[in-house]
Amino acid sequence: MEIEVAVIGAGPVGMAAAAFLHRAGVAVRVFEANPDRVWQSRATTIHPRTLEIFDSLPDERGSLAARMVAEGNPVPATHFAALPNRLSYAGLDTSFPFVLLLPQPDTERLLAGHLAEQGVGIEHGWKLADLTQDEQGVTIVSETGDTRRARYVVGADGAHSATRHALGVAFPGNPASTMGFLADVRLERPPAQPHNWDYQRGSYSALPLPGGIYRVFGHEPGDTGLTPEEAARRQAQIPDEAELRETLKRLADDDLGITEVLWASRTGDTTRHAEQYRTGRVFLAGDAAHVHLPAGGQGLNVGVQDAANLAWKLAAEVHGRAPRRIIDGPQSYDAERRPIAARLAANTLAQAALMVTFTPGGKALRDLMSDLIGRDGDTADELRGWLSGLDVSYAEDGSLAGRRVPNLPLTDGRTLHRALRPDRLTLVAFGSTTVPEAAVRSTRDWHGLAAVLVRPDGYAAEVWVPDEKITNDWMEH
Ligand SMILES: Cc1cc2nc3c(=O)[nH]c(=O)nc-3n(C[C@H](O)[C@H](O)[C@H](O)COP(=O)(O)OP(=O)(O)OC[C@H]3O[C@@H](n4cnc5c(N)ncnc54)[C@H](O)[C@@H]3O)c2cc1C
């Protein structure tokens, strides 16, 4: 069978891209360097918008999101820069008003299971070494010299992306200057507060994962202001149990009663994003396109949103019915997602500054930010909207087109998000009643409209007010 899209990398982003492409009717195959799945805990946080996106992948339990929620630990609030005042998700206009704590291996296992159920193949032990492209397609070459042909390629092969290297796409940004510790552990004495910060000693956090495990992470003052060489040296030295105990004793006067270390790593603030998301027939997504400090649990989430944004556009292109605007126009993958990576970089760098500025001024800044968040006003709304993913928008000039459409109730008893189709735009007409005024906050903005044309990824393509003629010029070539 002809491969229409080859996805390089079976991490969460590659598998999500494959799932969305398959659902849109594309013949897709995934190529993964590792012979087996690798257990690396890494991301633990799944935000509401990511769950909404996974809810569009149906399976026997209802949806992939339903499976994730059944296995994960839903908590009602998230943190920004490990500040004491947290951002509540409880009032958010979504079916998933919480942050889901689910270790990355579980997310990957569920995604892999979903692909297997759908009959999407993953070739393990196939490591991309090079690629070339022409007018008809792309030839991918493995490390062992095996060649395959696909019409398009999605490079989701992580921070050191061979796809990005083969394309020669620049990856500008900053090298790491801080290197903290991070581990998944069992604790006998978890701290009273999840986040603890002292400008003389440093910071430590302990977040509860499913199964009685805690994710502990933090920095000491000596972990900051590093040269790139020092940062690289430290990154290569993974903390063992004895070092974690000593570090926690210095930070908390107690090793928190560690009984088991399941996984340990280092976290740096390297921040880079690709100069180009599309080169001919080849796309970059996830960590292949952007890396940053894992603060606020964003990398996996933003990567999955990359995949969701790309999949329906690429499917339309594969099927020969994509309008120019989504190929290389204002709604193209590159035009919409590259600015998001710039925001991601800014957001995580700001969090890094708040987390590791171990000075009295740093403390004052943290207190100020935490106080602003605690007031639950505009600052909290802004940060909550970004971190949850719900307010991420492709709209220009404050218009509704380009914004996420809430999960509106439909007259047939369904709700909008589950009614969306991966291979077409959905016209939602509100008839004479227009959008019902619901109690939820974001629905207010949609009140008074006559109709909205919704993209497969849940964003408004176009909106109409009453008495305005509904035309379908969005899909014109
Ligand atoms: C310590 C830590 C904590 C984190 N916490 C969070 C969090 O809480 N929330 C969050 O959203 N994000 C978090 N992240 C970030 C998150 O882990 C990444 O953003 C996410 O894994 C990116 O997914 P990906 O699929 O793009 O890349 P990866 O997960 O890196 O997957 C890439 C895949 O490509 C394969 N591959 C590589 N090279 C090749 C090749 N040449 N050929 C074929 N296959 C190849 C790899 O083997 C791998 O399977 C964290 C990261 C770290 C390091």
Ligand as a Chemical Component Dictionary entry (heavy atoms), coordinates in Angstrom:
data_LIG
# 
_chem_comp.id                   LIG 
_chem_comp.type                 NON-POLYMER 
_chem_comp.pdbx_formal_charge   0 
_chem_comp.three_letter_code    LIG 
# 
loop_
_chem_comp_atom.comp_id 
_chem_comp_atom.atom_id 
_chem_comp_atom.alt_atom_id 
_chem_comp_atom.type_symbol 
_chem_comp_atom.charge 
_chem_comp_atom.model_Cartn_x 
_chem_comp_atom.model_Cartn_y 
_chem_comp_atom.model_Cartn_z 
_chem_comp_atom.pdbx_ordinal 
LIG C1  C1  C 0 11.789 16.017 32.691 1  
LIG C2  C2  C 0 10.718 16.418 31.739 2  
LIG C3  C3  C 0 9.437  16.698 32.210 3  
LIG C4  C4  C 0 8.449  17.065 31.329 4  
LIG N1  N1  N 0 7.192  17.344 31.813 5  
LIG C5  C5  C 0 6.207  17.690 30.942 6  
LIG C6  C6  C 0 4.835  17.863 31.374 7  
LIG O1  O1  O 0 4.502  17.708 32.549 8  
LIG N2  N2  N 0 3.901  18.185 30.429 9  
LIG C7  C7  C 0 4.226  18.320 29.109 10 
LIG O2  O2  O 0 3.339  18.646 28.292 11 
LIG N3  N3  N 0 5.495  18.132 28.679 12 
LIG C8  C8  C 0 6.482  17.809 29.548 13 
LIG N4  N4  N 0 7.737  17.543 29.093 14 
LIG C9  C9  C 0 8.004  17.619 27.664 15 
LIG C10 C10 C 0 7.545  16.359 26.952 16 
LIG O3  O3  O 0 8.138  15.214 27.513 17 
LIG C11 C11 C 0 7.923  16.484 25.492 18 
LIG O4  O4  O 0 7.503  17.743 25.017 19 
LIG C12 C12 C 0 7.255  15.388 24.672 20 
LIG O5  O5  O 0 7.809  14.123 24.949 21 
LIG C13 C13 C 0 7.434  15.690 23.182 22 
LIG O6  O6  O 0 6.905  14.651 22.439 23 
LIG P1  P1  P 0 7.459  14.348 20.991 24 
LIG O7  O7  O 0 6.644  13.203 20.514 25 
LIG O8  O8  O 0 7.513  15.597 20.197 26 
LIG O9  O9  O 0 8.981  13.936 21.198 27 
LIG P2  P2  P 0 9.592  12.697 21.981 28 
LIG O10 O10 O 0 8.755  12.315 23.142 29 
LIG O11 O11 O 0 11.017 13.029 22.224 30 
LIG O12 O12 O 0 9.487  11.504 20.939 31 
LIG C14 C14 C 0 10.298 11.457 19.799 32 
LIG C15 C15 C 0 10.326 10.032 19.302 33 
LIG O13 O13 O 0 11.085 9.995  18.099 34 
LIG C16 C16 C 0 11.987 8.905  18.141 35 
LIG N5  N5  N 0 13.126 9.240  17.283 36 
LIG C17 C17 C 0 14.152 10.080 17.542 37 
LIG N6  N6  N 0 14.986 10.143 16.499 38 
LIG C18 C18 C 0 14.479 9.323  15.553 39 
LIG C19 C19 C 0 14.902 8.977  14.238 40 
LIG N7  N7  N 0 16.028 9.467  13.711 41 
LIG N8  N8  N 0 14.148 8.101  13.526 42 
LIG C20 C20 C 0 12.995 7.572  14.049 43 
LIG N9  N9  N 0 12.571 7.887  15.297 44 
LIG C21 C21 C 0 13.292 8.745  16.032 45 
LIG C22 C22 C 0 12.363 8.786  19.615 46 
LIG O14 O14 O 0 12.856 7.495  19.917 47 
LIG C23 C23 C 0 11.025 9.079  20.276 48 
LIG O15 O15 O 0 10.242 7.925  20.440 49 
LIG C24 C24 C 0 8.745  17.168 29.955 50 
LIG C25 C25 C 0 10.024 16.883 29.488 51 
LIG C26 C26 C 0 11.014 16.504 30.372 52 
LIG C27 C27 C 0 12.383 16.202 29.837 53 
# 
loop_
_chem_comp_bond.comp_id 
_chem_comp_bond.atom_id_1 
_chem_comp_bond.atom_id_2 
_chem_comp_bond.value_order 
_chem_comp_bond.pdbx_ordinal 
LIG C1  C2  SING 1  
LIG C2  C3  SING 2  
LIG C2  C26 DOUB 3  
LIG C3  C4  DOUB 4  
LIG C4  N1  SING 5  
LIG C4  C24 SING 6  
LIG N1  C5  DOUB 7  
LIG C5  C6  SING 8  
LIG C5  C8  SING 9  
LIG C6  O1  DOUB 10 
LIG C6  N2  SING 11 
LIG N2  C7  SING 12 
LIG C7  O2  DOUB 13 
LIG C7  N3  SING 14 
LIG N3  C8  DOUB 15 
LIG C8  N4  SING 16 
LIG N4  C9  SING 17 
LIG N4  C24 SING 18 
LIG C9  C10 SING 19 
LIG C10 O3  SING 20 
LIG C10 C11 SING 21 
LIG C11 O4  SING 22 
LIG C11 C12 SING 23 
LIG C12 O5  SING 24 
LIG C12 C13 SING 25 
LIG C13 O6  SING 26 
LIG O6  P1  SING 27 
LIG P1  O7  DOUB 28 
LIG P1  O8  SING 29 
LIG P1  O9  SING 30 
LIG O9  P2  SING 31 
LIG P2  O10 DOUB 32 
LIG P2  O11 SING 33 
LIG P2  O12 SING 34 
LIG O12 C14 SING 35 
LIG C14 C15 SING 36 
LIG C15 O13 SING 37 
LIG C15 C23 SING 38 
LIG O13 C16 SING 39 
LIG C16 N5  SING 40 
LIG C16 C22 SING 41 
LIG N5  C17 SING 42 
LIG N5  C21 SING 43 
LIG C17 N6  DOUB 44 
LIG N6  C18 SING 45 
LIG C18 C19 SING 46 
LIG C18 C21 DOUB 47 
LIG C19 N7  SING 48 
LIG C19 N8  DOUB 49 
LIG N8  C20 SING 50 
LIG C20 N9  DOUB 51 
LIG N9  C21 SING 52 
LIG C22 O14 SING 53 
LIG C22 C23 SING 54 
LIG C23 O15 SING 55 
LIG C24 C25 DOUB 56 
LIG C25 C26 SING 57 
LIG C26 C27 SING 58 
# 
